[in-house]
Amino acid sequence: MIFIENEGITDPRINLALEEYALRNFGKNEDYLLFYINEPSIIIGRNQNTLEEINDEYVRENDINVVRRASGGGAVYHDQGNLNFSFITNYKKENLNNFKKFTRPVIHVLQKMGVDAEMSGRNDLLVGDRKISGNAQFSTGKRMFSHGTLLFDTDLDEVTHALNVKMSKIESKGHKSVRSRVANISEFIDDNIDVYEFRSRLLHGLFEERETFDRYRLTDEEWEKVHELKDEKYGNWDWNYGNSPKFNIQRSRRFSAGEIDLRLDVEDGYIDNMKIYGDFFGVEPVEVVEERLQGIRYEPYVLEQVISDIDLEQYFGKIHEDDFLELIYGSDK
C-alpha cells in the first residue's frame, strides 16, 4: 500500500478532488491510503439536498465550506480536529458496502491506543454508544474508495450549529442525515496529543507489519489536474448546491398588506415553478413576479438582485424587499 501525501492542504474542495483524481488516475494494481484534515466544512452526501442539511445562515456567517462528495451517506461536519482517511483499491463486488473490511485495520490501531472502538450497524465506529466515525464508499466500476471520518478533537458544538436545519416545510426526495450522539477520540486517550500526532500514530500503526512503506508525492502537473477538477466540480456551485434532488417549499406569512402564501419547486438548484396565493391587494398581476423568478438560481444573493428590480408594492401592497426574500428563502439573506 502506498501513502499519498496531501502536503498539509486543508481546503476540502482540493482534498476531495485529490481523492477522486487518485482514484481515477493512479496505478490500477496498487492500493493507496490518503489522509486529509479539512478546515471547517460541511461535507454533503452525493444524494442529499444541501439546503435541507445545513443551517445556511450560520454557515454563511461563519465562512464554513459546503462541499458535496462523490460518495453517498449523510452530511458530516469537518474541522481541523477531524482526521479523514481513504483506502483506494481495485473494485471488487464483495468489497462494496463491506465497511468492516476497510475499518478493521483502523479499529485495530485505535484499540492498541486504548480506544475501545468497534463497528456498529452498517458504517459507523462507536465507543460505547457514542459515534467517533462514519464511513462511505464510491466506485467507478473498476476502482473504488472507502473513506471515513475520525473525530479526534472536533468542536462538537459546531456540529450542532452548522447542521441544524432551519428551513420550513421542505418536502425533499433526498435522504436526511441521521443525527447521532458523537464523541471525540481524544476523550478516550490518556496522552495529551493533538490531531497531527494522532495522524502520525495511526499512519505508523496501519503500516506496522511492513518494514517500509512507500510515500507518493504528486508532481506539479498532477497537482494542476487536481486543481482543475476542484474548479470544475468541487468548487462549483452547481455540484455543491445545484445537484440537490428536487424539492418543494410552501411558506405563508401575514404582512400588513395581507397574507402571502408561496409555493415553489426547486430542481437542480434553480426555481422550476412558483405560485403565489393570498389575500393581498396589488395593482399588477402577481403572475409577472412568478415569471421573473422562474429559472432563477435558488441562492439568496441572486434572488436579492432580482427582487430589487421588482416594484413589489405594485403586486402585493406595502412590503419590504427583505421580508419578501425571507419568505422565499428563509431567515437569512
VEXKETI-427332 format. One record per residue (C-alpha): x, y, z. Coordinates in nm, 3 decimals. Layout:
<atoms>
<atom px="X" py="Y" pz="Z"/>
...
</atoms>
This chain:
<atoms>
<atom px="0.000" py="0.000" pz="0.000"/>
<atom px="0.124" py="0.347" pz="-0.092"/>
<atom px="0.060" py="0.652" pz="0.125"/>
<atom px="-0.035" py="0.968" pz="-0.068"/>
<atom px="0.100" py="1.292" pz="0.075"/>
<atom px="-0.157" py="1.572" pz="0.056"/>
<atom px="0.108" py="1.831" pz="0.154"/>
<atom px="-0.091" py="1.956" pz="0.455"/>
<atom px="-0.373" py="2.102" pz="0.244"/>
<atom px="-0.687" py="2.178" pz="0.446"/>
<atom px="-0.913" py="2.305" pz="0.165"/>
<atom px="-1.190" py="2.040" pz="0.141"/>
<atom px="-1.250" py="2.116" pz="-0.227"/>
<atom px="-0.890" py="2.029" pz="-0.310"/>
<atom px="-0.877" py="1.727" pz="-0.081"/>
<atom px="-1.191" py="1.575" pz="-0.235"/>
<atom px="-1.056" py="1.650" pz="-0.581"/>
<atom px="-0.727" py="1.483" pz="-0.487"/>
<atom px="-0.912" py="1.176" pz="-0.367"/>
<atom px="-1.110" py="1.145" pz="-0.690"/>
<atom px="-0.805" py="1.218" pz="-0.908"/>
<atom px="-0.608" py="0.944" pz="-0.734"/>
<atom px="-0.900" py="0.705" pz="-0.772"/>
<atom px="-0.925" py="0.760" pz="-1.145"/>
<atom px="-0.560" py="0.803" pz="-1.239"/>
<atom px="-0.320" py="0.626" pz="-1.003"/>
<atom px="-0.179" py="0.275" pz="-1.058"/>
<atom px="-0.453" py="0.024" pz="-1.121"/>
<atom px="-0.271" py="-0.261" pz="-0.946"/>
<atom px="-0.180" py="-0.063" pz="-0.635"/>
<atom px="-0.367" py="0.013" pz="-0.315"/>
<atom px="-0.338" py="0.365" pz="-0.177"/>
<atom px="-0.404" py="0.534" pz="0.155"/>
<atom px="-0.485" py="0.904" pz="0.181"/>
<atom px="-0.520" py="1.116" pz="0.496"/>
<atom px="-0.653" py="1.471" pz="0.499"/>
<atom px="-0.768" py="1.728" pz="0.753"/>
<atom px="-1.015" py="1.995" pz="0.646"/>
<atom px="-1.079" py="2.347" pz="0.766"/>
<atom px="-1.438" py="2.399" pz="0.894"/>
<atom px="-1.666" py="2.240" pz="0.637"/>
<atom px="-1.990" py="2.056" pz="0.587"/>
<atom px="-1.944" py="1.762" pz="0.353"/>
<atom px="-2.272" py="1.667" pz="0.187"/>
<atom px="-2.357" py="1.314" pz="0.073"/>
<atom px="-2.395" py="1.264" pz="-0.301"/>
<atom px="-2.773" py="1.212" pz="-0.289"/>
<atom px="-2.864" py="1.480" pz="-0.036"/>
<atom px="-3.045" py="1.809" pz="-0.064"/>
<atom px="-2.778" py="2.055" pz="0.051"/>
<atom px="-3.019" py="2.321" pz="0.176"/>
<atom px="-3.208" py="2.068" pz="0.383"/>
<atom px="-2.892" py="1.955" pz="0.560"/>
<atom px="-2.730" py="2.282" pz="0.664"/>
<atom px="-2.807" py="2.585" pz="0.875"/>
<atom px="-2.745" py="2.811" pz="0.578"/>
<atom px="-2.749" py="3.136" pz="0.773"/>
<atom px="-2.495" py="3.010" pz="1.026"/>
<atom px="-2.277" py="2.860" pz="0.752"/>
<atom px="-2.258" py="3.190" pz="0.566"/>
<atom px="-2.194" py="3.399" pz="0.875"/>
<atom px="-1.908" py="3.172" pz="0.984"/>
<atom px="-1.749" py="3.110" pz="0.641"/>
<atom px="-1.797" py="2.734" pz="0.663"/>
<atom px="-1.726" py="2.548" pz="0.340"/>
<atom px="-2.007" py="2.340" pz="0.193"/>
<atom px="-1.888" py="2.069" pz="-0.047"/>
<atom px="-2.065" py="1.769" pz="-0.194"/>
<atom px="-1.864" py="1.446" pz="-0.202"/>
<atom px="-1.884" py="1.166" pz="-0.459"/>
<atom px="-1.998" py="0.903" pz="-0.207"/>
<atom px="-2.341" py="0.860" pz="-0.054"/>
<atom px="-2.444" py="0.875" pz="0.309"/>
<atom px="-2.523" py="1.167" pz="0.534"/>
<atom px="-2.387" py="1.517" pz="0.588"/>
<atom px="-2.090" py="1.549" pz="0.824"/>
<atom px="-1.905" py="1.838" pz="0.982"/>
<atom px="-1.526" py="1.860" pz="0.943"/>
<atom px="-1.279" py="2.086" pz="1.117"/>
<atom px="-0.911" py="2.068" pz="1.198"/>
<atom px="-0.979" py="1.831" pz="1.486"/>
<atom px="-1.113" py="1.570" pz="1.246"/>
<atom px="-0.892" py="1.326" pz="1.054"/>
<atom px="-1.021" py="1.175" pz="0.730"/>
<atom px="-0.888" py="0.852" pz="0.582"/>
<atom px="-0.944" py="0.696" pz="0.241"/>
<atom px="-0.847" py="0.349" pz="0.116"/>
<atom px="-0.826" py="0.344" pz="-0.265"/>
<atom px="-0.832" py="-0.005" pz="-0.417"/>
<atom px="-0.949" py="-0.208" pz="-0.716"/>
<atom px="-1.323" py="-0.261" pz="-0.723"/>
<atom px="-1.448" py="-0.598" pz="-0.608"/>
<atom px="-1.815" py="-0.677" pz="-0.568"/>
<atom px="-1.755" py="-0.835" pz="-0.228"/>
<atom px="-1.591" py="-0.512" pz="-0.106"/>
<atom px="-1.885" py="-0.288" pz="-0.189"/>
<atom px="-2.060" py="-0.191" pz="0.135"/>
<atom px="-1.811" py="-0.410" pz="0.321"/>
<atom px="-1.714" py="-0.140" pz="0.568"/>
<atom px="-1.587" py="-0.396" pz="0.817"/>
<atom px="-1.301" py="-0.489" pz="0.587"/>
<atom px="-1.178" py="-0.133" pz="0.544"/>
<atom px="-1.229" py="-0.021" pz="0.903"/>
<atom px="-1.082" py="-0.333" pz="1.063"/>
<atom px="-0.719" py="-0.209" pz="1.049"/>
<atom px="-0.826" py="0.134" pz="1.181"/>
<atom px="-1.012" py="-0.028" pz="1.470"/>
<atom px="-0.707" py="-0.244" pz="1.544"/>
<atom px="-0.481" py="0.062" pz="1.576"/>
<atom px="-0.737" py="0.251" pz="1.785"/>
<atom px="-0.768" py="-0.040" pz="2.023"/>
<atom px="-0.388" py="-0.051" pz="2.062"/>
<atom px="-0.412" py="0.317" pz="2.162"/>
<atom px="-0.659" py="0.220" pz="2.434"/>
<atom px="-0.972" py="0.329" pz="2.244"/>
<atom px="-1.237" py="0.056" pz="2.272"/>
<atom px="-1.373" py="0.113" pz="1.922"/>
<atom px="-1.600" py="-0.128" pz="1.739"/>
<atom px="-1.801" py="-0.143" pz="1.421"/>
<atom px="-2.172" py="-0.079" pz="1.473"/>
<atom px="-2.454" py="-0.102" pz="1.224"/>
<atom px="-2.359" py="-0.066" pz="0.861"/>
<atom px="-2.092" py="0.203" pz="0.856"/>
<atom px="-2.021" py="0.363" pz="1.197"/>
<atom px="-1.747" py="0.320" pz="1.455"/>
<atom px="-1.857" py="0.359" pz="1.816"/>
<atom px="-1.701" py="0.373" pz="2.158"/>
<atom px="-1.978" py="0.250" pz="2.382"/>
<atom px="-2.288" py="0.414" pz="2.238"/>
<atom px="-2.108" py="0.722" pz="2.105"/>
<atom px="-2.011" py="0.766" pz="1.743"/>
<atom px="-1.649" py="0.852" pz="1.656"/>
<atom px="-1.650" py="0.771" pz="1.285"/>
<atom px="-1.881" py="0.749" pz="0.985"/>
<atom px="-1.786" py="0.579" pz="0.658"/>
<atom px="-1.893" py="0.582" pz="0.294"/>
<atom px="-1.783" py="0.441" pz="-0.043"/>
<atom px="-1.768" py="0.530" pz="-0.409"/>
<atom px="-1.690" py="0.313" pz="-0.710"/>
<atom px="-1.618" py="0.375" pz="-1.077"/>
<atom px="-1.681" py="0.009" pz="-1.154"/>
<atom px="-1.307" py="-0.055" pz="-1.184"/>
<atom px="-1.169" py="0.128" pz="-0.882"/>
<atom px="-1.324" py="0.229" pz="-0.551"/>
<atom px="-1.252" py="0.415" pz="-0.234"/>
<atom px="-1.379" py="0.353" pz="0.115"/>
<atom px="-1.336" py="0.662" pz="0.329"/>
<atom px="-1.428" py="0.774" pz="0.676"/>
<atom px="-1.401" py="1.039" pz="0.942"/>
<atom px="-1.223" py="1.011" pz="1.275"/>
<atom px="-1.345" py="1.266" pz="1.525"/>
<atom px="-1.036" py="1.335" pz="1.732"/>
<atom px="-1.077" py="1.684" pz="1.878"/>
<atom px="-1.364" py="1.834" pz="1.679"/>
<atom px="-1.570" py="2.124" pz="1.812"/>
<atom px="-1.888" py="1.925" pz="1.873"/>
<atom px="-2.091" py="2.240" pz="1.939"/>
<atom px="-2.022" py="2.344" pz="1.580"/>
<atom px="-2.159" py="2.013" pz="1.459"/>
<atom px="-2.493" py="2.105" pz="1.613"/>
<atom px="-2.491" py="2.466" pz="1.494"/>
<atom px="-2.382" py="2.403" pz="1.136"/>
<atom px="-2.611" py="2.107" pz="1.073"/>
<atom px="-2.915" py="2.249" pz="1.247"/>
<atom px="-3.171" py="2.285" pz="0.969"/>
<atom px="-3.395" py="2.590" pz="0.988"/>
<atom px="-3.578" py="2.582" pz="0.654"/>
<atom px="-3.951" py="2.527" pz="0.698"/>
<atom px="-4.188" py="2.297" pz="0.519"/>
<atom px="-3.941" py="2.133" pz="0.284"/>
<atom px="-4.052" py="1.811" pz="0.126"/>
<atom px="-3.748" py="1.652" pz="-0.035"/>
<atom px="-3.670" py="1.346" pz="-0.239"/>
<atom px="-3.321" py="1.336" pz="-0.085"/>
<atom px="-3.206" py="1.143" pz="0.222"/>
<atom px="-3.197" py="1.316" pz="0.558"/>
<atom px="-2.892" py="1.284" pz="0.777"/>
<atom px="-2.918" py="1.078" pz="1.093"/>
<atom px="-2.810" py="1.286" pz="1.393"/>
<atom px="-2.612" py="1.065" pz="1.627"/>
<atom px="-2.456" py="1.108" pz="1.966"/>
<atom px="-2.093" py="1.177" pz="1.891"/>
<atom px="-1.766" py="1.179" pz="2.085"/>
<atom px="-1.405" py="1.277" pz="2.030"/>
<atom px="-1.139" py="1.006" pz="2.031"/>
<atom px="-0.922" py="1.232" pz="2.247"/>
<atom px="-1.166" py="1.169" pz="2.533"/>
<atom px="-1.053" py="0.806" pz="2.542"/>
<atom px="-0.676" py="0.860" pz="2.513"/>
<atom px="-0.467" py="0.929" pz="2.822"/>
<atom px="-0.184" py="1.100" pz="2.632"/>
<atom px="-0.219" py="1.472" pz="2.568"/>
<atom px="-0.166" py="1.470" pz="2.191"/>
<atom px="-0.304" py="1.678" pz="1.904"/>
<atom px="-0.464" py="1.559" pz="1.582"/>
<atom px="-0.133" py="1.566" pz="1.395"/>
<atom px="0.034" py="1.334" pz="1.646"/>
<atom px="-0.275" py="1.115" pz="1.629"/>
<atom px="-0.241" py="1.112" pz="1.250"/>
<atom px="0.123" py="1.006" pz="1.279"/>
<atom px="0.046" py="0.725" pz="1.526"/>
<atom px="-0.242" py="0.599" pz="1.315"/>
<atom px="-0.032" py="0.600" pz="1.000"/>
<atom px="0.253" py="0.407" pz="1.156"/>
<atom px="0.008" py="0.170" pz="1.321"/>
<atom px="-0.152" py="0.090" pz="0.987"/>
<atom px="0.187" py="0.010" pz="0.839"/>
<atom px="0.339" py="-0.158" pz="1.147"/>
<atom px="0.352" py="-0.500" pz="0.981"/>
<atom px="0.557" py="-0.364" pz="0.690"/>
<atom px="0.927" py="-0.297" pz="0.712"/>
<atom px="0.884" py="0.006" pz="0.490"/>
<atom px="0.601" py="0.173" pz="0.310"/>
<atom px="0.607" py="0.399" pz="0.010"/>
<atom px="0.504" py="0.761" pz="0.016"/>
<atom px="0.389" py="0.927" pz="-0.302"/>
<atom px="0.414" py="1.299" pz="-0.375"/>
<atom px="0.222" py="1.436" pz="-0.669"/>
<atom px="0.410" py="1.610" pz="-0.948"/>
<atom px="0.337" py="1.972" pz="-1.036"/>
<atom px="0.148" py="1.852" pz="-1.342"/>
<atom px="-0.066" py="1.620" pz="-1.130"/>
<atom px="-0.144" py="1.900" pz="-0.886"/>
<atom px="-0.257" py="2.113" pz="-1.182"/>
<atom px="-0.501" py="1.836" pz="-1.277"/>
<atom px="-0.627" py="1.817" pz="-0.919"/>
<atom px="-0.691" py="2.192" pz="-0.914"/>
<atom px="-0.869" py="2.170" pz="-1.247"/>
<atom px="-1.101" py="1.906" pz="-1.102"/>
<atom px="-1.154" py="2.125" pz="-0.796"/>
<atom px="-1.250" py="2.423" pz="-1.015"/>
<atom px="-1.476" py="2.220" pz="-1.243"/>
<atom px="-1.650" py="2.016" pz="-0.973"/>
<atom px="-1.585" py="2.053" pz="-0.602"/>
<atom px="-1.558" py="2.431" pz="-0.611"/>
<atom px="-1.860" py="2.465" pz="-0.837"/>
<atom px="-2.197" py="2.585" pz="-0.704"/>
<atom px="-2.387" py="2.360" pz="-0.943"/>
<atom px="-2.220" py="2.049" pz="-0.794"/>
<atom px="-2.239" py="2.153" pz="-0.430"/>
<atom px="-2.590" py="2.302" pz="-0.432"/>
<atom px="-2.746" py="2.257" pz="-0.774"/>
<atom px="-2.712" py="1.878" pz="-0.770"/>
<atom px="-2.960" py="1.859" pz="-0.483"/>
<atom px="-3.264" py="1.642" pz="-0.554"/>
<atom px="-3.580" py="1.828" pz="-0.650"/>
<atom px="-3.766" py="1.968" pz="-0.350"/>
<atom px="-4.078" py="2.167" pz="-0.277"/>
<atom px="-4.132" py="2.459" pz="-0.043"/>
<atom px="-4.452" py="2.606" pz="0.099"/>
<atom px="-4.439" py="2.914" pz="0.320"/>
<atom px="-4.701" py="3.165" pz="0.422"/>
<atom px="-4.677" py="3.485" pz="0.621"/>
<atom px="-4.915" py="3.767" pz="0.707"/>
<atom px="-4.791" py="4.115" pz="0.629"/>
<atom px="-4.964" py="4.450" pz="0.679"/>
<atom px="-5.065" py="4.423" pz="0.313"/>
<atom px="-5.223" py="4.080" pz="0.366"/>
<atom px="-5.122" py="3.715" pz="0.370"/>
<atom px="-4.884" py="3.578" pz="0.107"/>
<atom px="-4.883" py="3.202" pz="0.054"/>
<atom px="-4.583" py="3.088" pz="-0.150"/>
<atom px="-4.539" py="2.751" pz="-0.324"/>
<atom px="-4.229" py="2.673" pz="-0.528"/>
<atom px="-4.037" py="2.381" pz="-0.673"/>
<atom px="-3.657" py="2.382" pz="-0.686"/>
<atom px="-3.477" py="2.149" pz="-0.924"/>
<atom px="-3.100" py="2.132" pz="-0.980"/>
<atom px="-3.071" py="2.438" pz="-0.756"/>
<atom px="-3.296" py="2.659" pz="-0.970"/>
<atom px="-3.658" py="2.768" pz="-0.926"/>
<atom px="-3.854" py="2.541" pz="-1.156"/>
<atom px="-4.205" py="2.655" pz="-1.071"/>
<atom px="-4.362" py="2.918" pz="-0.845"/>
<atom px="-4.717" py="3.003" pz="-0.746"/>
<atom px="-4.821" py="3.285" pz="-0.514"/>
<atom px="-5.158" py="3.296" pz="-0.337"/>
<atom px="-5.303" py="3.525" pz="-0.072"/>
<atom px="-5.549" py="3.798" pz="0.023"/>
<atom px="-5.314" py="4.089" pz="-0.052"/>
<atom px="-5.414" py="4.380" pz="-0.274"/>
<atom px="-5.194" py="4.460" pz="-0.573"/>
<atom px="-5.238" py="4.666" pz="-0.884"/>
<atom px="-5.039" py="4.444" pz="-1.120"/>
<atom px="-5.093" py="4.067" pz="-1.178"/>
<atom px="-4.876" py="3.855" pz="-0.947"/>
<atom px="-4.802" py="3.619" pz="-1.238"/>
<atom px="-4.542" py="3.872" pz="-1.350"/>
<atom px="-4.342" py="3.813" pz="-1.029"/>
<atom px="-4.375" py="3.437" pz="-1.073"/>
<atom px="-4.236" py="3.462" pz="-1.425"/>
<atom px="-3.949" py="3.689" pz="-1.318"/>
<atom px="-3.832" py="3.433" pz="-1.062"/>
<atom px="-3.875" py="3.131" pz="-1.290"/>
<atom px="-3.538" py="2.973" pz="-1.367"/>
<atom px="-3.351" py="3.186" pz="-1.112"/>
<atom px="-3.078" py="3.022" pz="-0.903"/>
<atom px="-3.210" py="2.947" pz="-0.555"/>
<atom px="-2.946" py="3.141" pz="-0.365"/>
<atom px="-3.013" py="3.449" pz="-0.151"/>
<atom px="-2.772" py="3.688" pz="-0.321"/>
<atom px="-2.905" py="3.602" pz="-0.667"/>
<atom px="-3.267" py="3.626" pz="-0.552"/>
<atom px="-3.195" py="3.960" pz="-0.383"/>
<atom px="-3.067" py="4.108" pz="-0.709"/>
<atom px="-3.379" py="4.001" pz="-0.899"/>
<atom px="-3.619" py="4.117" pz="-0.628"/>
<atom px="-3.450" py="4.457" pz="-0.605"/>
<atom px="-3.560" py="4.523" pz="-0.964"/>
<atom px="-3.926" py="4.446" pz="-0.890"/>
<atom px="-4.163" py="4.710" pz="-0.754"/>
<atom px="-4.323" py="4.477" pz="-0.500"/>
<atom px="-4.580" py="4.731" pz="-0.387"/>
<atom px="-4.741" py="4.716" pz="-0.731"/>
<atom px="-4.808" py="4.343" pz="-0.683"/>
<atom px="-4.864" py="4.297" pz="-0.309"/>
<atom px="-4.917" py="4.633" pz="-0.148"/>
<atom px="-4.670" py="4.764" pz="0.109"/>
<atom px="-4.399" py="4.501" pz="0.168"/>
<atom px="-4.025" py="4.533" pz="0.218"/>
<atom px="-3.781" py="4.354" pz="-0.015"/>
<atom px="-3.604" py="4.185" pz="0.279"/>
<atom px="-3.931" py="4.041" pz="0.406"/>
<atom px="-4.021" py="3.901" pz="0.066"/>
<atom px="-3.674" py="3.747" pz="0.030"/>
<atom px="-3.709" py="3.588" pz="0.372"/>
<atom px="-4.041" py="3.440" pz="0.267"/>
<atom px="-3.882" py="3.282" pz="-0.042"/>
<atom px="-3.556" py="3.161" pz="0.103"/>
<atom px="-3.567" py="3.154" pz="0.479"/>
<atom px="-3.434" py="3.362" pz="0.767"/>
<atom px="-3.105" py="3.473" pz="0.606"/>
<atom px="-3.003" py="3.674" pz="0.306"/>
</atoms>
